[in-house]
């Protein structure tokens, strides 16, 4: 089964944790879009990832449009707001 990685921070964190080799031993194929690879992984880390088995996939125009639409929808989604409780100061005014 192929797994498309759309956020390279996952790969970067796995590299920092020395877990890349373990990742590529799993029974999955990992891929990143070509534009993402060029923008964020090209260089030593990208070379290492492709040597381990990372595939760099070219997105078709339709796939690129879909990805842009999904990303745009995520950016305009209403944000969840946290309820803010009033802070309580001790009687002496210090925290």
C-alpha positions in Angstrom: 0.0 0.0 0.0 1.3 3.5 -0.9 1.3 6.3 1.7 1.5 9.8 0.4 3.3 12.1 2.8 1.9 15.6 2.4 3.7 17.2 5.4 7.5 16.8 5.3 7.8 17.7 9.0 6.9 14.0 9.8 9.9 12.8 7.8 12.2 15.5 9.3 11.1 14.5 12.8 11.7 10.8 12.1 15.1 11.7 10.8 15.9 13.6 14.0 14.7 10.6 16.0 16.9 8.2 14.0 13.8 6.3 12.9 14.0 6.6 9.1 15.4 3.2 8.5 12.7 1.7 10.7 10.0 3.6 8.7 11.2 2.2 5.4 11.2 -1.4 6.8 7.4 -1.2 7.3 5.3 -2.9 4.6 4.3 0.4 3.0 5.6 2.5 0.1 6.1 6.2 1.0 5.9 9.0 -1.5 5.9 12.8 -1.6 4.7 15.1 -4.3 7.5 16.4 -6.5 6.8 20.0 -5.7 7.0 19.4 -2.0 10.2 17.4 -2.4 11.9 20.1 -4.4 10.8 22.8 -1.9 11.5 21.1 1.4 13.6 18.0 1.0 16.0 18.5 -1.9 19.6 18.0 -0.7 21.3 15.6 1.6 18.1 14.6 3.4 16.2 14.1 0.2 19.0 12.0 -1.2 19.0 9.8 1.9 15.2 9.4 1.7 15.2 8.4 -1.9 18.0 5.9 -1.2 15.9 4.4 1.5 13.0 4.1 -0.9 11.0 7.3 -0.8 9.2 7.8 -4.1 8.8 11.3 -5.6 5.5 11.4 -7.4 4.5 14.0 -10.0 1.0 15.3 -9.5 -1.2 15.6 -12.5 -2.9 18.9 -13.1 -6.2 17.5 -11.7 -4.4 16.2 -8.6 -2.7 19.6 -8.1 -6.0 21.4 -8.4 -7.6 19.1 -5.9 -4.8 19.5 -3.4 -4.9 23.2 -3.8 -8.7 23.2 -3.2 -8.4 21.0 -0.2 -5.7 23.2 1.3 -7.7 26.3 0.6 -10.8 24.9 2.3 -8.7 24.0 5.3 -7.4 27.5 5.6 -10.8 29.1 5.5 -12.5 26.6 7.9 -13.8 28.2 11.0 -11.3 28.0 13.9 -12.3 26.4 17.1 -12.2 28.9 19.9 -11.2 28.0 23.4 -13.3 29.2 26.1 -11.3 31.5 28.3 -11.8 31.3 31.9 -11.0 34.4 33.9 -7.7 34.2 35.7 -7.9 34.2 39.5 -5.4 36.2 41.3 -4.5 35.2 44.8 -5.4 37.8 47.5 -1.8 39.1 47.5 -2.0 39.9 43.7 0.8 37.5 42.8 0.8 34.3 40.9 
